[in-house]
Amino acid sequence: MSIKEIVVPDIGDFDSVEVIELLVAEGDVVQVEDSLITVESDKASMEIPSSEAGKIIKLKIAIGDNISEGSVILMMEVDESSKASAALTEKPQEERNTSKPEPQKESSHEKMAAAKSTPAKASAGKASGDKPSPTAKIDEVRFSKAYASPSVRRFARELGVDLGNIEGSSRKGRINRDDVKGFVKKTMASGASGGASLGIKPMPEIDFSQFGETENQALSKINKLTGEFLHRSWVTVPHVTQFDEADITEMEAFRKQMGKEMEREGIKITPLAFIVWAVVASLKAFPRFNSSLDASGENLILKKYFNIGVAVDTPNGLVVPVIKEADQKSLVEISQEIRELAIKARDKQLKPSDMQGGCFTISSLGGIGGTRFTPIVNTPEVAILGVSRSKMEPVWNGKEFEPRLVLPLSLSYDHRVIDGADGARFTTHLSKMLTDIRRMMV
Ligand code: CAO
């Protein structure tokens, strides 16, 4: 073993070029010709390959440094013995690729990126099967126009990523390796059929301040997590929303009567507790609504427990704590648990376990207003109930119009698991339970 300095080779007419990318890190093991860094002059960018094989001990340069021929890039631990034995079996040095890098010729970013004349290592990558992934369509024109170094282009091609869809975060908008990784992660998080793989072009960046005063507000962590989650569900689940309504005149009369009696004990029962009960009864009647598709998408996992998620609106965004074993709890217990979970949610005191294990979610906007809405299924659950504000309405009883309190219900479901007829059967059953709460005891 010996420690060697790896220096910048003859880079032609270029003198004092800026390091714009480190392609290796300390501890990495590299082979001869592996790219080490990318440098950029005002004319072109190029990758500097390694003249030796070995383990990188210390990087001697950083992004932003200016280097010329002879500058030390890094210190490398080189195994001379393996080199000697390799030399016996390999072709002589002169017959192999030279380590002298070939710069991309164009001067502007677009031209530079569009250059077909990539360094020796880049073309080697192409020869070794560097084709667009079959899973993603690459627009070659946009790909070639993207501003990225040859190694990042190669990396993107290996992953089947169209650079034309990525905003570069490096200086002057150059796309780096982390931008490509971030794009892949985002696409994966938003479901296998996210926008990019659907061939949807990204939103153009608009400077809204050109139209009037604006203020930038960062999204909260909850906003971002919920956003990713809802986006995945919206894109991957074929949603149908079934609207219905329940006559809750009797239920409300009972609730108000109970409310008065329990007020002294500090207990408050809102319509939501009755709805949780009615949902449990309906899940028992329609077990498919209490299921999840397995990872293969070929089997349904039916759940024999009844954990009901309740969407809670907090200043930091939407969270969904879960009432565990709701089938085992009384109306008072459910009411108190909703209250406690909502307080915990608003005080940011919910633990991950408070939000896990849900079977079905209820999103109630009844305390706020609105007539109907289309909730998004809280995957991997297969259905969600949206509840809007109840309203006194004239209802025909066969002889005359009667004032009745009507509760609007909106059931969104995953159409891969639930057919439209069952969607309507479920809301009809739910409505019956709420209209005559005695049915829930049966
Ligand atoms: N119709 C009419 N009134 C209703 C009602 C309905 N469907 N639901 C609740 N109310 C009334 C309650 O009785 C209460 O009235 P009083 O104060 O006069 O007794 C009032 O509205 C406020 O209720 P609440 O909202 O505090 O309590 P809740 O149990 O109904 O709901 C909670 C609790 C945590 C679910 C709710 O506060 C909340 O955060 N809702 C928002 C959920 C959300 O953002 N969903 C959208 C997600 S996107 O799908």
Residues whose N, C-alpha, C, O or C-beta is under 5 A from the ligand:
A	BS01	CAO	T270 P271 L272 A311 V312 D313 A342 S363 S364 L365 G366 G367 P375 I376 S388 R389 S390
